[in-house]
């Protein structure tokens, strides 16, 4: 299963930033040992249902330390029998673009 999630505590710093709280959540994901990636909007994590949901729960708890409220946005791709889709899905899109003459982009 692939999960893309975004977590943010209510409040944050006086300028509205939540980078410290998000960093705590991302640290939980990275320390989990599951395949993952983080971009400007979401953190993606891949694994079995129970292990992924446990990581998401712990990440939400970490991001919410000291906050009265936490917002979680979660999208899941549940496809039993498939692994390595965190990168394989992107590779298939890049291959399709290459067939049409589009040059691959490196994160931009």
Secondary structure as UniProt FT lines:
FT   STRAND          2..9
FT   TURN            14..15
FT   HELIX           19..31
FT   TURN            32..33
FT   STRAND          35..38
FT   STRAND          43..46
FT   HELIX           49..63
FT   TURN            64..66
FT   STRAND          70..77
FT   TURN            80..81
FT   HELIX           85..99
FT   TURN            100..101
//
